[in-house]
Amino acid sequence: MSNSLFRSAARAYGSRVVAVVLTGYLDDGTVGLQAVKKRGGVAIVQDPKEAEYPSMPKSALRYVKVDRCLPLAEIPHLLVQLSKQPATEQEAYPMTEEIEIESNIAQQQMNTKELLENVEAIGTRTTYTCPECNGSIWQVNNSEPLRFRCHTGHSFTADTFLAEQTQNLEKALWSAARIMEEKVIFFRQMSERMGNYNLQSAAAKYEDHAKNLDAEVSLIRDIILNGFAIKQNIAETDEEEPH
């Protein structure tokens, strides 16, 4: 949400914008902060060393030439000071085509043809699908951090995209485990019924199916609880301090 807010503010108010990124998970705000700087605004970031969740401040420092990096307690005083100073001359920071296009996409005021044309103008189609709507995904050209957009308007950095993929994978595995558990219960119900009819061979067959499927459910549960595919997260693998 911070990216859309910052970009919208940069588009509307240009050099009069002061954007602040505080503690937070993943990298929300980084791309929006870039838009603020392109329009001559001021970028402020909380010192990640004191942030409860340093991912957002670290990302901002890594990809944006921020104006100030301060402890949280010092930021309010700086905001008061900046509010009393004149903004940078806007003529030196004209609207970029990329900010205009991405703002138009986010506003969702275009038809399907226009949306596709705008996404094509700033990105290259990939083989990935959008984790929100399962639509096609475009990689935004020359973007740091790596970013993706779908033609319906969803936008992701690489970290966010991975987090969404991981969440969707976990949901799919839990859904598979639930359906398989229902099948285990049904097999055992059928085994009991066959036993009541003295059809011992059929009863044993259903019980054997239930045991085999139950073992497979255990494997899926282990993947969900302990598997690399669920636990791995890009945001947690890079702990290098930004410079």
C-alpha positions as CSV (number, residue, x, y, z in Angstrom):
1,M,0.0,0.0,0.0
2,S,2.8,2.4,0.8
3,N,4.1,2.2,-2.8
4,S,0.8,3.2,-4.3
5,L,0.4,6.0,-1.7
6,F,3.9,7.4,-2.3
7,R,3.6,7.2,-6.1
8,S,0.2,8.9,-6.1
9,A,1.5,11.6,-3.8
10,A,4.6,12.1,-6.0
11,R,2.4,12.4,-9.1
12,A,0.0,14.9,-7.5
13,Y,2.3,17.0,-5.4
14,G,5.8,16.5,-6.8
15,S,8.6,18.1,-4.8
16,R,6.3,19.0,-1.9
17,V,6.1,15.4,-0.8
18,V,7.9,14.1,2.3
19,A,7.8,10.3,2.5
20,V,8.8,8.3,5.5
21,V,9.5,4.6,5.7
22,L,9.4,3.0,9.1
23,T,9.7,-0.5,10.6
24,G,8.0,-3.2,8.6
25,Y,8.2,-6.6,6.9
26,L,9.4,-7.2,3.4
27,D,10.0,-4.1,1.2
28,D,6.8,-2.1,0.9
29,G,7.5,1.5,0.3
30,T,10.8,1.2,-1.6
31,V,9.3,1.6,-5.1
32,G,7.1,4.4,-4.0
33,L,10.1,6.2,-2.3
34,Q,11.9,6.0,-5.7
35,A,8.9,7.8,-7.3
36,V,9.1,10.5,-4.6
37,K,12.8,11.1,-5.3
38,K,12.2,11.2,-9.1
39,R,9.7,14.0,-8.5
40,G,12.1,16.0,-6.2
41,G,10.5,15.0,-2.9
42,V,12.2,14.2,0.4
43,A,12.8,10.6,1.5
44,I,13.3,9.7,5.1
45,V,13.9,6.3,6.6
46,Q,14.0,5.0,10.1
47,D,17.3,3.7,11.2
48,P,17.0,-0.1,10.7
49,K,19.3,-0.8,13.6
50,E,16.5,0.3,16.0
51,A,13.5,-0.9,13.9
52,E,11.5,-3.8,15.3
53,Y,11.2,-5.2,11.8
54,P,14.1,-3.8,9.8
55,S,13.3,-5.2,6.3
56,M,11.5,-2.2,5.0
57,P,14.1,0.4,6.1
58,K,16.9,-1.8,4.8
59,S,15.3,-2.2,1.4
60,A,14.7,1.6,1.2
61,L,18.4,2.3,2.0
62,R,19.5,-0.4,-0.4
63,Y,17.6,0.9,-3.5
64,V,16.9,4.6,-2.8
65,K,19.3,7.5,-2.2
66,V,17.4,8.7,0.8
67,D,17.8,12.2,2.3
68,R,17.9,11.2,6.0
69,C,18.1,8.0,8.0
70,L,17.2,8.7,11.6
71,P,16.1,7.1,14.8
72,L,12.3,7.2,15.2
73,A,12.4,9.7,18.0
74,E,14.1,12.3,15.8
75,I,11.8,12.0,12.7
76,P,8.9,14.2,14.1
77,H,11.2,17.1,14.7
78,L,12.6,16.8,11.2
79,L,9.1,16.8,9.7
80,V,8.3,20.0,11.5
81,Q,11.5,21.6,10.2
82,L,10.8,20.5,6.6
83,S,7.2,21.8,6.8
84,K,8.6,25.3,7.2
85,Q,11.0,25.1,4.3
86,P,10.2,25.9,0.6
87,A,10.0,22.9,-1.7
88,T,12.5,22.2,-4.5
89,E,11.7,23.8,-7.8
90,Q,9.4,21.4,-9.6
91,E,10.7,22.2,-13.1
92,A,13.8,20.2,-12.4
93,Y,11.8,17.0,-11.6
94,P,9.2,16.5,-14.4
95,M,6.7,13.7,-14.4
96,T,8.2,10.5,-15.8
97,E,6.4,8.2,-18.2
98,E,6.8,5.3,-15.8
99,I,5.2,7.1,-12.9
100,E,2.3,8.2,-15.1
101,I,1.7,4.7,-16.5
102,E,1.9,2.9,-13.2
103,S,-0.4,5.5,-11.6
104,N,-2.9,5.0,-14.4
105,I,-2.8,1.2,-13.9
106,A,-3.3,1.5,-10.2
107,Q,-6.3,3.8,-10.6
108,Q,-8.0,1.1,-12.7
109,Q,-9.7,3.7,-14.9
110,M,-8.8,2.0,-18.2
111,N,-10.4,-0.8,-20.2
112,T,-8.7,-4.1,-20.8
113,K,-7.0,-3.1,-24.0
114,E,-5.6,0.1,-22.4
115,L,-4.4,-1.9,-19.3
116,L,-2.6,-4.4,-21.5
117,E,-1.0,-1.7,-23.6
118,N,0.2,0.2,-20.5
119,V,1.7,-2.9,-18.9
120,E,3.4,-3.9,-22.2
121,A,4.9,-0.3,-22.3
122,I,6.8,-0.8,-19.1
123,G,7.4,-4.5,-18.9
124,T,8.1,-7.9,-20.5
125,R,5.7,-10.8,-20.2
126,T,7.0,-13.7,-18.1
127,T,5.9,-17.4,-17.7
128,Y,4.7,-16.6,-14.1
129,T,1.1,-16.1,-13.1
130,C,-0.2,-13.5,-10.7
131,P,-0.6,-15.0,-7.2
132,E,-3.7,-12.7,-6.7
133,C,-5.7,-13.4,-9.8
134,N,-3.8,-16.1,-11.7
135,G,-3.4,-13.7,-14.7
136,S,-0.3,-13.1,-16.8
137,I,2.6,-11.4,-15.2
138,W,5.0,-8.8,-16.7
139,Q,8.5,-8.1,-15.3
140,V,8.9,-4.3,-15.1
141,N,11.8,-3.3,-17.3
142,N,15.1,-2.0,-15.7
143,S,13.6,-2.1,-12.2
144,E,15.6,-2.3,-9.0
145,P,14.3,-4.0,-6.9
146,L,13.0,-6.6,-9.3
147,R,9.3,-6.0,-9.8
148,F,6.3,-7.6,-11.5
149,R,2.8,-6.4,-12.6
150,C,-0.2,-8.2,-13.9
151,H,-2.6,-6.7,-16.5
152,T,-5.4,-6.3,-13.9
153,G,-3.2,-4.0,-11.8
154,H,-1.6,-6.2,-9.1
155,S,2.0,-5.2,-8.4
156,F,4.8,-7.1,-6.6
157,T,8.4,-6.7,-5.8
158,A,10.4,-10.0,-5.9
159,D,10.2,-10.4,-2.1
160,T,6.4,-9.8,-2.1
161,F,5.9,-12.1,-5.1
162,L,7.8,-14.9,-3.3
163,A,5.8,-14.4,-0.1
164,E,2.5,-14.6,-2.0
165,Q,3.7,-17.7,-3.9
166,T,4.6,-19.3,-0.6
167,Q,1.3,-18.5,1.0
168,N,-0.6,-19.9,-2.0
169,L,1.5,-23.0,-2.0
170,E,0.8,-23.6,1.7
171,K,-3.0,-23.1,1.1
172,A,-2.9,-25.6,-1.8
173,L,-1.1,-28.2,0.3
174,W,-3.5,-27.8,3.2
175,S,-6.4,-28.2,0.7
176,A,-4.8,-31.3,-0.6
177,A,-4.2,-32.7,2.9
178,R,-7.9,-32.0,3.8
179,I,-9.2,-33.8,0.7
180,M,-6.9,-36.8,1.2
181,E,-7.9,-37.0,4.9
182,E,-11.6,-37.1,3.9
183,K,-10.7,-39.9,1.5
184,V,-9.0,-41.8,4.4
185,I,-12.1,-41.5,6.5
186,F,-14.3,-42.6,3.6
187,F,-12.0,-45.7,3.0
188,R,-12.3,-46.6,6.6
189,Q,-16.1,-46.2,6.6
190,M,-16.3,-48.5,3.5
191,S,-13.9,-51.0,5.3
192,E,-16.3,-51.1,8.3
193,R,-19.3,-51.6,6.1
194,M,-17.7,-54.4,4.1
195,G,-16.7,-56.0,7.4
196,N,-20.4,-55.8,8.6
197,Y,-21.4,-57.7,5.4
198,N,-18.6,-60.3,6.1
199,L,-16.8,-59.3,3.0
200,Q,-13.4,-59.5,4.7
201,S,-11.3,-59.3,1.5
202,A,-13.0,-56.0,0.4
203,A,-12.8,-54.7,4.0
204,A,-9.0,-55.4,4.1
205,K,-8.6,-53.8,0.7
206,Y,-10.3,-50.5,1.8
207,E,-8.3,-50.5,5.1
208,D,-5.1,-51.0,3.1
209,H,-6.0,-48.0,0.9
210,A,-6.7,-45.9,4.1
211,K,-3.3,-46.8,5.6
212,N,-1.4,-46.0,2.4
213,L,-3.2,-42.7,1.9
214,D,-2.7,-41.8,5.5
215,A,1.0,-42.1,5.1
216,E,0.9,-39.8,2.1
217,V,-1.1,-37.2,4.1
218,S,1.7,-37.3,6.7
219,L,4.3,-36.5,4.0
220,I,2.3,-33.5,2.9
221,R,1.9,-32.3,6.5
222,D,5.6,-32.6,7.0
223,I,6.2,-30.5,3.9
224,I,3.8,-27.8,5.2
225,L,5.3,-27.8,8.7
226,N,9.0,-28.4,7.9
227,G,9.5,-28.2,4.2
228,F,12.0,-25.8,2.4
229,A,9.3,-24.7,0.0
230,I,7.2,-23.2,2.8
231,K,9.8,-22.0,5.2
232,Q,12.2,-20.3,2.7
233,N,11.7,-16.6,2.3
234,I,14.0,-14.2,0.4
235,A,13.5,-11.4,2.9
236,E,15.0,-13.5,5.6
237,T,18.0,-14.8,3.7
238,D,19.7,-11.5,3.1
239,E,20.8,-9.9,6.4
240,E,23.5,-7.8,5.0
241,E,23.4,-4.2,6.2
242,P,22.7,-1.6,3.5
243,H,25.4,0.9,2.8
